[in-house]
Amino acid sequence: MKARLAILRSSAVLGGIALLLQGCGGNGSPTELSPQEQLGKSIFNDANLSLNRNQPCAACHDLAWGGTGGRMATNAGGAVYEGSVAGRFGNRKPPSMAYAAISPVLSFDAKSGFVGGNFWDGRATGLRLGNPAAEQAQGPFLNPAEQALPDAACVVYRVAASSYHALYGEVWGGNIFTINFPSNTDALCAANQSVTLDTADRAKVTTEYDNIGRAIAAWEASSEVSAYTSKFDAWKAGMVVLSADEEKGWALFNDKAKCARCHVPDGPKPAFTDFTYDNAGVPKNPANPSYATHPDFIDTGLGGFLMLRPDLGPYEPQLGKYKVPTLRNVDRRPAEGDVKAYMHNGVFKSLLEVVHYYNTRDVLPRCEATPSPTIGVNCWPAPEFAQNMNVSEIGNLGLSAVEENALVAFLTTLSDGYIKR
């Protein structure tokens, strides 16, 4: 293996140039990527970086779907995606990786609470690398329910032997090719076993694993992934006008519907999130496959993570809270009739359902106590976690059906690809 890596290192420049010609924008137009961005894209799309060499990061994060899961059958049900190992599932819907790189390092603000970090529960804090997106990118490779590799050394080893190894050397240098991997490393990784390395080589693995995360984060920050090419951006630039319904929805967004309080639309390139955490009181998703093995599972969100990190702050006030996501690409999907899942558990299947829930959560009675219940019509199911629920900005907005539809019309203007490059 060491001899092979030496040969790979020598071809770095030629391979890097070839790979740089492969960039393509998220809206189908050519996009010039930097070497680091192209490397991140190559890593992101490499199915070999999973236990059974069958699942790239892109399997759960599809740009055509706004950076989240793109399998309609999954979205229409539990919304949780199967990992590299058949029958293994996580317990949450994939968050979007588009615009993930704009999230700041997790911190606590006395007024806003916890701000920043990535993943639904903030566990990719960014405190170690200074980059939450880079830390988030590292997580799935070693998650048994996702790409399921047993050791960061397995990821580094497979990147070093990949078809884009030369580009890696161009971006990060040759350190990765000097790691003395055991001759049976490939077999160990395939058998789900850790790799034994001395202290010096383990330190090199850590360095390169961090570089892998940084490269993915660089691509996620690129104009190919975080494009700012929506109709809203065109409108902000004075290129187009909004329709009457879209304009009405924009007014509601900023006032009566209270959306702008959390999905902040300020600045030349609005993030449409304040990067905080909130409990909207959404119901369980009964189709979540995690209930098959853990029927009493209750997702505690940020508070659950903070139980493991008491150094960051008290967990009780954060139980049941999840990252306020950006609304950019919230409606993006290949076709209008395609089913997309919403919320941390994917329980809702349309934007209109989400808006109607936010509007009437505290108006309709609980389905558990309603004869002949029809969800969203004469009742809503009980919250998955009722503690710390937001009752000041969600639950009884007083929107009419016409206003709900207008708000959805505005949200559809946030999908990238409207401005062609």
ABEGO torsion letter per residue (X at the ends): XAAAAAAAAAAAAAAAAAAAAABBBAAGBBBBBBAAAAAAAAAAABAAABAAGABBAAAABBAAAGGBBABAAAAABAGBBBBABBGBBBABBBBBABGAAABBBBBBBAAAEBBEEBEAAGABAGAAAGBAAAAAAAAAAABAABAGBABAAAAAAAAAABAAAAAAAAAAEAAAAABBBBAAAAAAAAAGBBBBBBAAAAAAAAAAAAAAAAAAAAAAABAAABAGABAAAAAAAGABBBBAAAAAAAAAAABAAGAAAABBABEABBAGBAGBBBBAGBBBBAABAAAAABAABBBAEAAAAAAABAAAEBAAAABGBBBBBBABGAABBABAABBBBBEAAGABABAAAAAAAAAAAAABBBAAABBGBBBGAABBBBBABABGBBAAABGBAGBBAAAAAAAAAAAAAABBGABBX
